[in-house]
């Protein structure tokens, strides 16, 4: 199957910025389907495009995952691997991708029913991991992630056809209001914003450090913020935020002494397998956008 055989419901990376009403459900599963989420949770997710949990994993579990994060970040072989992204200024590791493949500890987290069970409820099917990574936001100058819709990139550069993808960010350190926490515009997931400008070849090499292609205009962000507002997420280590693939989100720089680290897992429906990119000359590498659609078991 190629992108030419699939209708492009969400045009982007053209000459102009174009807003398209969402063509897909937000919650694909039945509201009363068995699983960790209750019907009220799924309703809130459908309405807002996100759902925060005060505690997904306990303190002892957090300590184990944080130790594994530190082990990976301090491993010279991991640092030298193309799956590691470093801060442009400090040269400290910013992210390590495909952690569910290079770490059995994080692979077990992906298979945890508290995690994958919620993804199945939202997406209404078996799921596979489209992307996983640890994000390390050390204190004193770690840069943020500019406003974006993940689906815009995954559609344009990875070839995901439909909005049937969900992310979870699990905090491994406390998220304060001051250390570069996640921000989401509630309700923004109901409109797809196709961005202006063509995708450069190997855009991922730059975008993983500083987003450029696929970023909304200031005018569009101003309108969206006025319409939806902005929610800043705080919480202790072990808390988690589930959010829709099309939610407009970003985070600020961390200039405090307090690090902010998290595990980020993206689940995609097996019924929404990636095809060829819709708005990029080549696919991104598989450690960023998976081509192995094996369901999580």
N, C-alpha and C positions, 0 to 999 in steps of 0.2 A: 504494500500500500504506500502511495506517495501523497504529498500534499495536493497534487493536481487532481486527485480523485476525491478529495474531501472539500466540502464547501467551507470557505473561510467566513465564519460568522463574525469575526472580530478583526476588521482591517486595521493595520497599524504600520508605522514607519513609512508613511507616504509623504506627499508634499505638504499636507496640512494636518493639523490636529483634529481628530474626529471623535465625538462621543457617540457610543452605541449602547442602547438599552440592553441589559443582560438578557440573553436568550436561553439561559439554562437555570434549572433549580439551584437553590443554595443547599438545601438538605435533600439528598436524593433518596435516603432511606425512609421507611415509615416512621412516623413520630412515636409509635408505641413499640418499635422494634426492641428486642431485648439487648441490653448492653449497659455500660457504665453511665451513659447519659440518660437522664429522664426526659419526658416530653417537654417540660418547661425549659430545660437546658437547650434542647434542639430548637424550640421556638425562639429563644433569645439569640441563638446563633443565627438563625434565619433572618431575624430582624436587624441585628447589629453587624453581622459579619465576623463576630468573634465571641469567645467565651473564656473568661479567666477562672482558674481554679486556685484557691489559696494553698492547697497542698495536693500535689499529684504523687510525689515520692517523699518518703520520710527522711529525717536527719541522717540516719546511718547510711541510707542509700545515697544521699547527696554527697557525703564524705567519700564514698567509694568512687562515684562518677567524677568528682573533682580530682581525686588522686589520679584517675586514669587520664583526665584532661591534661594534668600537669606532666604526666609521664610522656604523653604524645608530644606536647609542646617542647619538652626538654630533650627529646630524642633527635640527635643530629641527622639520622636517616630520614625521619619524618620531615624535618625542616628542609632537607634537600629534595624531597619529593615534590612533583608538580602539583600535588593536591594541597600543598600548604601555600597560603597567601600571606605575604608580610606587609606590615604598615610601610607606606612609602617613605616616611620621615624617620621613624625610630628603627625600622627594620625588624621590629618584633613581630612574631606570628600573630596574624589577625584572625585567620580561619584555617581549619583543616577539614577538607571535604572527604566524603565517602567513609566516614568514621565507622559506619556499621559493617564495612568490609575489612578495615584494617584493625579493628578492635572488637574482640568477642564480648567485652564488657558492654559496649554500646550496641552491639548486635542483639544482646539479650534485652536491652531496654526497648529496642524496636519491636521485639516479639512480645513484650509485656502486654497482657490483655488490657490493662489500664490505659495503654497508649494505642495499640493497633485496634483494639475493640472500639474505641471512640471514632477512629478514622473510618472503620467499616460502617458504623451507624450513620455518619454524616454522608458518606459517599454511596451507601446503599449497595455495596458489592465487596468482593475481595479487593485487596489493595496491594500495591508494590511500592517500594521506596524509589521515588523519582530523584531525590537528593537528600543527603544528610551531611551535617557538618557540626563542628564545635566552633563557636564564635568566642574569641578572647578579646575583651575590651579592657586592657590594663589602664591603670590610672595615669594621670598627667599627660593627656594629649591624644589618646586613641580616637581616631576619626569615626564619625557616624556614617549612617547609610541614608542617602538622600531619599526624598519622597518617591515612591514608585508602587506600581502594582506588579506583584510577582508574575501573575498570569501574562501580563504584557510581554515580559521577557520569555517566559516558558513557551508561549504561543509563537512569538516571532522567531526565537532562536533555537528552541528545542522541538517545536512541532506538536505541542499538546493541542488537540483540536477543540476541546470543550472545557468549561469551567467545572471540572469534576476532580478537584485537587484541594487538599487541605494541609496546613502546616501546624506544627506545634513547636513552641519555644519553651524549653524547660530551664528554669533558672538554677544555676549552680552556685551563684553568689547572690547576695541581697540586691534587689533592684530598688534603688532610691529614686526620688524625684530629681536628683541632681547628677547621677552618673551615667547619663546617656541612654535612658530607658526607651523601650519600644513605644511608639505613638501610632495610633490608628484613627482614621476618620470614620466614625460609626455610620453605617448605611452606605458608604461609598462603594461597596461591593456590588450594588445594584446597577451601576453604570460602568461600562468599559470605556476607558479613555485611550484611543489610539494615538500614539505620539508621532510627531513630525520628524522626518529625517531618516535617511537610509542607514542600514546597519553596516559598519565597517567590517572587513574581514578580521577574524580573530578578535572581535570586540571583547570577548570574555576576559582577555588578558588585562585589559584596562578596567573593565566594569567591575571586576571583583575587588578592586582597590578603590575606585572612584567611579560611580555611575555617571554616564553621559548619555549615550544613545538609550532611548526608551524612558527618558525623564519628561514629566509633564511641564508645561509652561507655567510661569509665575501666575499668569492670569487665570488659568484653569485651576491651579491649586488654591488661589484666593477665593474663587467661586465655591469650590468644594468645601473648603474650611468654613465658609460662611453658611453653607447649606447644612453641613453635617457636624461641625465642631471637631475637636481633637481630644482623644482620650489618651492619657499617659498612664502606662502600667507600672505599678510598683508592687513589691511583694518579697517575701522571704525566699531564701534558697529552698527549692523543692516546689515552688509554685509554677504554674504553667499557663500559657495563653495559646488557645486554639484560634486560628484565624483563616478566613476564606482566602482562596488564591487571588481574588481580585480586590481585596481590601487595600485601599491606599494607605501606606504606612511608611515609616522611616524612623530614624533615631538620631540624636544629636551627638556631638563630641563628648568624650569623657575627660574633663579637665580636673576632676576630683582625685584624691588619693585612693578612692575605693574602686577596685576592679569590678567589671560586670561580665560574667561569663555564662554562656548557655549552650545547651544542646538543641539543635534545630533539625527537625525531621519533616520531610515533605512526603506525604502519601498521595498517590494517584490511583484512580480506579483502573482495574485491569481492563475495563471496557472503554478506557480513554487512552489507550496506548499511543505513544508518540509516533508521529509520521515525520515527513521531512519538514524542515523549518518553513514557516509561512512568510517570513520577512527577513531572511538572512541568507547569505551566499552558501554557508556550510553549517553543519551541525556543531554544537559545542561538544567538548569531550565528554565521554560517558561518565566520568567522575563528577560532572556537574549536572548533566541531564541523562539519566539512565536509559539504556536500551535493553536491559534485562527486565522483563515484565513478570518475572516469577512472583506469585503471591507470597506475602509474608505468612508464615505458618508458625 
